[in-house]
Amino acid sequence: MNENETVVVPAEVERLMPGWSYTEKRGDFDMDDGPDLAKFQTQGRLGAALAFLQAEVWPAFDRADKAAIRHQKRHRRLTEVAAVSGSLAVLFGIVQLVFPSLVGWHWLGGTEVVVAAVALLAVILGVKAAFQFNWLQERHRAERLRELKFGLLVHEDLWRGRFDAWQERAKQRVLDLSRLTRADVEAWADRDRVSLPEKSTAGCSMEAGLVRTLAGFYIAKRLGYQMSYFERRSQQHGGQDRRLRHWPAWCFYGSVLAVFAHYVLDVSPVRIETAESLAKALILLAVALPVVGACVRSIRVARELGRSAALFRAKHGALENLLERMLKELNVVPINPVDVLHSIAACEDFLEAEQREWLRLMREAEWFG
């Protein structure tokens, strides 16, 4: 995470949790509570719950998160190598067809072989090792562990005093997530869940100060963090998409113009000395530009830049609405703990649905289109 980025909603957290140093900028800010545990030791069940989650959930998340990043980088590298190298191999072949005299240049023929071999190797490795799904599987595991942590913070067992049952539930869920298979991920992505209003937390007893502390922690570590992430990613993907979006069209139009120019040159009564070379160059452009456009399209589609930017913008707006709802409930006197817990649970339901939508989008991406 960039050092200049804020991952929380400062004004609201300051009001709810005065004195908490919440602006620490770390990529794992939301999941690693180690630096903050001492500040919550006096918060009773919340402090005990955070200490337990740090010991049980954080290590599993850290492993999955690092594995996901490693697989994602490897997959993207292979995708780009395959797209660029394959396109270069085709371009070298086109050059040799249009200018057969260049075939005698050993460096050109040798370069084509090398580029084609690299492209073929990248595709074979990508398909054989299934780097794409390894990335999605580990990212899914990490996100489910993230949801588990914050979902457990509003689980009824914790606030009804059934701490042992709450701990056992947490341990079992971490174990289940550590055993996730590809089939499990596929089934989860294809299954939607509709959350119905429930009042199972009606018997929870929480002091107003503890409710504010829990809400402040959630806004800082979860809601604010996700809003910052969605905003940042929508801007990044949107910027990249704007830079690449028109390249395939431009290449197509350029190819058509090259064909038209070749026709004009061919029927023109005016003959120039370099007409033959110019005609070959125009043919080369007419055939090569679509290859360049296809290469750019493969890179753009593999990352789903346009749809991801729109998705993240929409999710950011939805979280803003959920934050407004939660803040209204926190301003009610006296505070109703059940309403606040239900608002947090609603946020988690929304983020779970977002994860399903994202997983489906990435699963259907044309990685080597």
Number of C-alpha atoms within 10 A of each C-alpha: 12 9 9 7 14 18 27 27 20 15 8 16 24 15 12 20 19 12 10 14 11 21 15 13 15 15 13 15 20 21 21 21 18 13 9 15 15 11 12 18 14 11 15 10 18 20 18 16 20 24 18 15 23 18 14 17 23 22 14 18 26 16 13 22 20 14 17 22 15 15 21 20 13 15 23 18 13 24 24 20 20 27 23 21 22 22 23 21 20 18 20 18 19 17 21 19 14 17 14 11 10 14 14 10 11 9 10 15 16 10 14 20 14 13 21 20 15 19 23 16 15 22 17 14 13 21 12 9 11 13 20 21 18 18 22 20 24 27 23 24 25 25 18 17 24 18 17 18 23 21 16 19 22 21 16 19 19 20 19 15 13 11 16 11 12 19 18 11 14 19 15 11 16 21 14 10 18 16 11 14 13 14 10 12 18 15 11 14 19 11 8 12 9 7 10 7 8 8 11 12 19 15 12 16 13 16 11 15 13 17 21 21 20 22 24 28 20 19 25 24 22 23 27 26 20 20 24 18 18 22 17 17 18 24 16 14 21 20 15 15 20 12 11 16 18 14 19 20 14 14 21 21 15 17 21 17 15 21 19 14 16 20 13 12 18 14 9 10 8 8 11 10 7 8 14 13 12 15 20 16 16 22 19 21 22 23 20 23 22 22 21 21 19 20 23 22 20 22 23 21 18 19 19 19 23 19 17 21 22 14 18 23 19 14 19 20 14 14 19 14 11 16 19 11 13 21 16 10 16 21 11 9 8 9 17 17 22 19 16 22 22 18 20 25 19 18 21 20 17 17 18 17 16 15 18 19 16 17 21 14 15 17 15 10 15 14 22 17 14
